[in-house]
Amino acid sequence: MTKRSPLILLILLLMFPSCDNKKKSLQLTERENALLEKEKNFAKKESEYQSLIKMRDSIFSEKDSVETVKVWPPQVFGSWIGKVICTESSCSDYVIGDQRIDTWEFDSDSTQLFSKIVNNHKLVRLYSGKFENNEVKLHYKTDSTADKSVEMNILLNKISANKIRGTRTVSVDNKCTAKFSVELTRLSK
């Protein structure tokens, strides 16, 4: 028995470090995997950071090639009497033949062109505007808190000294559309 004891002891000693090595090897693999995951996350953040740097640099380095007009041209600027008539409609809110007469005021501030629609000295609607290629483009959209999503686009492309004509398109909840003819007559001073 004594001869077997050292042999058993030797076998046991060889087995225990082997088990310990497996544990250490498993822990080392887990650490390596965690480190690889951290490196991937860091590489992703580095990529996002580089993209932001490029975007910032492009904003500061490039000048806008399109000069935006900050005032309406004289043939548009000022107050007009507007007559709007519904010509087509798939919306229950708008009936073909309906008419509306309001005062349209084309004005601007230091940041944008706009047009105010006024009725009985009360603001009805405020459109943001553009003047490009001798055309007036007006846009209005309700905000996200409104009951209905309404988007209005106006194109005024027949401009003379005392009359402006064009069309207005209204979309409600992206479900129906109504089209209107628009005729503006300059208010006499």
C-alpha positions as CSV (number, residue, x, y, z in Angstrom):
1,M,0.0,0.0,0.0
2,T,2.8,2.3,0.6
3,K,4.0,2.0,-2.9
4,R,0.6,2.9,-4.2
5,S,0.2,5.9,-2.0
6,P,2.9,8.0,-3.7
7,L,1.6,7.0,-7.1
8,I,-2.0,8.0,-6.1
9,L,-0.6,11.2,-4.7
10,L,1.3,11.9,-7.8
11,I,-1.8,11.3,-10.0
12,L,-3.9,13.5,-7.7
13,L,-1.3,16.3,-7.9
14,L,-1.3,16.1,-11.7
15,M,-5.1,16.2,-11.9
16,F,-5.7,19.2,-9.6
17,P,-3.5,21.6,-11.5
18,S,-5.2,20.5,-14.6
19,C,-8.6,21.4,-13.1
20,D,-7.2,24.7,-11.9
21,N,-5.9,25.4,-15.4
22,K,-9.3,24.8,-16.9
23,K,-10.8,27.3,-14.6
24,K,-8.1,29.8,-15.3
25,S,-8.4,29.2,-19.0
26,L,-12.2,29.7,-18.9
27,Q,-11.8,32.9,-16.9
28,L,-9.2,34.1,-19.4
29,T,-11.5,33.4,-22.3
30,E,-14.3,35.3,-20.6
31,R,-12.0,38.3,-20.0
32,E,-10.8,38.2,-23.6
33,N,-14.5,38.2,-24.8
34,A,-15.3,41.1,-22.5
35,L,-12.3,43.0,-23.8
36,L,-13.2,42.3,-27.4
37,E,-16.8,43.6,-26.7
38,K,-15.4,46.8,-25.1
39,E,-13.0,47.3,-28.1
40,K,-16.0,46.9,-30.5
41,N,-18.0,49.5,-28.5
42,F,-15.1,51.8,-28.5
43,A,-14.5,51.4,-32.3
44,K,-18.2,52.2,-32.9
45,K,-18.0,55.4,-30.7
46,E,-14.8,56.4,-32.4
47,S,-16.5,56.0,-35.8
48,E,-19.5,58.1,-34.7
49,Y,-17.1,60.7,-33.3
50,Q,-15.2,60.9,-36.6
51,S,-18.5,61.3,-38.5
52,L,-19.4,64.2,-36.3
53,I,-16.0,65.8,-36.8
54,K,-16.4,65.5,-40.6
55,M,-20.0,67.0,-40.4
56,R,-18.8,69.9,-38.2
57,D,-15.9,70.6,-40.6
58,S,-18.1,70.5,-43.6
59,I,-20.5,72.9,-42.0
60,F,-17.8,75.4,-41.3
61,S,-15.8,75.0,-44.5
62,E,-18.6,75.1,-47.1
63,K,-20.6,78.1,-47.9
64,D,-24.1,77.7,-49.1
65,S,-24.1,78.1,-52.9
66,V,-27.7,79.3,-52.9
67,E,-28.3,82.8,-51.7
68,T,-31.6,83.0,-49.9
69,V,-33.7,86.1,-50.3
70,K,-34.5,87.7,-46.9
71,V,-37.0,90.2,-48.4
72,W,-39.9,89.8,-50.8
73,P,-39.4,91.5,-54.2
74,P,-41.3,94.7,-54.6
75,Q,-43.9,93.1,-56.9
76,V,-44.9,90.7,-54.0
77,F,-44.2,92.6,-50.8
78,G,-47.1,94.2,-49.0
79,S,-50.8,93.6,-48.5
80,W,-53.2,91.9,-50.9
81,I,-56.9,90.9,-50.9
82,G,-57.0,87.2,-51.5
83,K,-59.8,85.2,-53.1
84,V,-59.5,81.4,-52.7
85,I,-62.0,79.1,-54.4
86,C,-62.1,75.3,-53.9
87,T,-61.8,73.6,-57.4
88,E,-61.3,69.9,-56.4
89,S,-61.8,68.0,-53.2
90,S,-61.8,64.5,-51.8
91,C,-62.1,65.9,-48.2
92,S,-65.3,66.3,-46.4
93,D,-64.0,69.6,-44.9
94,Y,-63.8,71.3,-48.3
95,V,-66.6,71.6,-50.8
96,I,-66.0,72.5,-54.5
97,G,-67.1,76.1,-55.0
98,D,-66.4,77.2,-51.4
99,Q,-64.9,80.7,-51.4
100,R,-62.9,82.6,-48.9
101,I,-61.7,86.2,-48.9
102,D,-58.9,87.3,-46.6
103,T,-56.1,89.8,-46.4
104,W,-52.7,88.4,-47.3
105,E,-49.6,90.2,-46.0
106,F,-46.2,89.3,-47.5
107,D,-43.4,90.3,-45.0
108,S,-40.1,89.1,-43.7
109,D,-37.8,89.3,-40.7
110,S,-34.1,88.7,-40.5
111,T,-34.4,84.9,-40.8
112,Q,-37.3,84.1,-43.2
113,L,-39.9,85.2,-45.7
114,F,-43.5,84.6,-44.6
115,S,-47.1,85.5,-45.4
116,K,-49.8,86.2,-42.9
117,I,-53.4,85.5,-43.7
118,V,-55.7,87.9,-41.7
119,N,-59.5,88.0,-41.4
120,N,-61.3,90.6,-39.4
121,H,-57.9,91.8,-38.0
122,K,-57.2,88.3,-36.6
123,L,-54.3,86.1,-37.7
124,V,-55.8,83.0,-39.4
125,R,-52.6,81.3,-40.6
126,L,-48.8,82.0,-41.0
127,Y,-47.1,80.5,-44.0
128,S,-43.3,80.2,-44.4
129,G,-42.2,81.4,-47.8
130,K,-39.7,81.3,-50.6
131,F,-39.2,83.3,-53.8
132,E,-37.4,81.3,-56.5
133,N,-37.5,81.5,-60.3
134,N,-40.1,84.3,-60.1
135,E,-42.5,82.1,-58.2
136,V,-43.8,82.4,-54.6
137,K,-43.9,79.2,-52.7
138,L,-45.7,79.2,-49.3
139,H,-45.9,76.3,-46.9
140,Y,-47.9,75.5,-43.7
141,K,-48.1,72.3,-41.6
142,T,-49.8,71.7,-38.3
143,D,-47.6,70.6,-35.4
144,S,-47.7,67.1,-33.9
145,T,-50.1,68.1,-31.2
146,A,-53.0,69.0,-33.6
147,D,-56.0,66.8,-33.9
148,K,-55.6,66.6,-37.7
149,S,-52.4,66.6,-39.7
150,V,-52.9,69.4,-42.2
151,E,-50.3,70.4,-44.8
152,M,-50.8,73.4,-47.2
153,N,-48.7,74.3,-50.2
154,I,-49.3,77.4,-52.3
155,L,-47.6,78.1,-55.6
156,L,-48.1,81.6,-56.9
157,N,-46.6,81.6,-60.4
158,K,-48.5,84.3,-62.3
159,I,-47.2,87.6,-60.9
160,S,-47.9,91.1,-62.1
161,A,-47.9,94.5,-60.5
162,N,-51.5,94.3,-59.3
163,K,-52.5,90.6,-59.5
164,I,-51.0,87.4,-58.4
165,R,-52.5,84.0,-59.3
166,G,-51.7,80.4,-58.4
167,T,-52.9,77.3,-56.6
168,R,-53.2,76.0,-53.1
169,T,-53.1,72.3,-52.3
170,V,-54.3,71.0,-48.9
171,S,-53.7,67.5,-47.6
172,V,-55.5,66.3,-44.5
173,D,-54.1,63.3,-42.5
174,N,-52.5,62.1,-45.8
175,K,-55.9,60.7,-46.6
176,C,-57.6,63.4,-48.8
177,T,-56.6,66.4,-50.9
178,A,-58.3,69.6,-51.8
179,K,-57.2,72.1,-54.5
180,F,-58.0,75.8,-54.7
181,S,-57.5,78.6,-57.2
182,V,-55.8,81.6,-55.6
183,E,-56.2,85.2,-56.9
184,L,-54.6,88.1,-55.0
185,T,-55.3,91.8,-55.8
186,R,-53.0,94.5,-54.5
187,L,-54.6,96.6,-51.8
188,S,-54.8,100.2,-52.8
189,K,-52.9,102.5,-50.5
